[in-house]
Amino acid sequence: MKNSERAGYPNSTTWFDFYFLIGYYIIMKSYELTYLISPELSEEEVKNIQEKIISLLQKEGGVLNEVKLPIKKKLAYLIKKQREAFLSDFNFYLEPEKLGGLEKVLKSEKKILRYLILAKPKIKIAKVRKRPIKVISKVPAKEKKVGLKEIEKKLEEILKE
């Protein structure tokens, strides 16, 4: 069996070619995971939970983009009878089909009070036309200072008419 048949891609292109032609990140979507961890845990246990989630993402084929360290925060209202929690979030890329496996692990973890996974929109890069910038400004021409004698001459001309 060819690589292209195994991966489910057309026979005309091998999986290896398809990988480089289209790009791996086009298949993946960008996500942000934010979650609250029980405050009853020590900081080491909180870091262990975060490492567990990160290792699961990497097993699923995800790519981490940005990871923020957990911070203890006071909650605006009670969540599972807790007034405080460790807040952590990170950005990652993952295939949409594999997101369900991550959600199952997050739901099964008793120490995670609440979580939210957001799909980030694709950023469109607009093409910028390079053209020269035309500066249009009307600067008034500097007028010559008119002397008193010239004003008197013009007044006499006007009065004569």
Secondary structure, 3 states (H helix, E strand, C coil): CCHHHHHCCCCCCCHHHHHHHHCHHHHCEEEEEEEEECCCCCHHHHHHHHHHHHHHHHHCCCEEEEECCCEEEEEEEEECCEEEEEEEEEEEEECHHHHHHHHHHHHHCCCEEEEEEEECCCCCCCCCCCCCCCCCCCCCCCCCCCCHHHHHHHHHHHHHC
